[in-house]
Amino acid sequence: MIVIGVWVLTGCIYLPILEHTVSTQRDFRDLIGSNSYPAKIHPGVSRADVIALLGDTPYVSPDRRTAAYFVDAEEGFYVGVTCFGPEQSCYVLVLRYDPDGKVIEVKPGLEGGAGSLLQSRYVPFSELHEDYLRFHVPEIPVPAL
């Protein structure tokens, strides 16, 4: 009983909640494909077609050859003395274009864990976006820390 009491005071309790998107960005996860599994966004598609599907993104390299899109989602909630907040995930789509504006690489990714047991504060999604770009897509400029 003492062990459970100490755990509750120092740990976190996870409350499962179904994943839901919290961004205004169109969810691209059902639109991406590859050469072997073409979908609406795949190598060979034009930049104009991508923008028609997803809209503009503020995350574009100066030469316009790389663009990143983010879909922000929350799933579950942590409650405890040392943590409080939703389990955050950022689904990432990095697109690389050739000089003619055709997609040459479709690279989906996931950045998450902001509400995890090791994190005691809610992190704005914009910070997660910038951290992802800073470490994984350095050709897209982000504001200095």
PyMOL commands that set and color helices and strands:
alter all, ss='L'
color gray80, all
select helices_A, chain A and resi 2-10+47-54+125-136
alter helices_A, ss='H'
color red, helices_A
select strands_A, chain A and resi 12-15+20-21+59-60+66-80+84-97+103-112
alter strands_A, ss='S'
color yellow, strands_A
deselect
rebuild
show_as cartoon
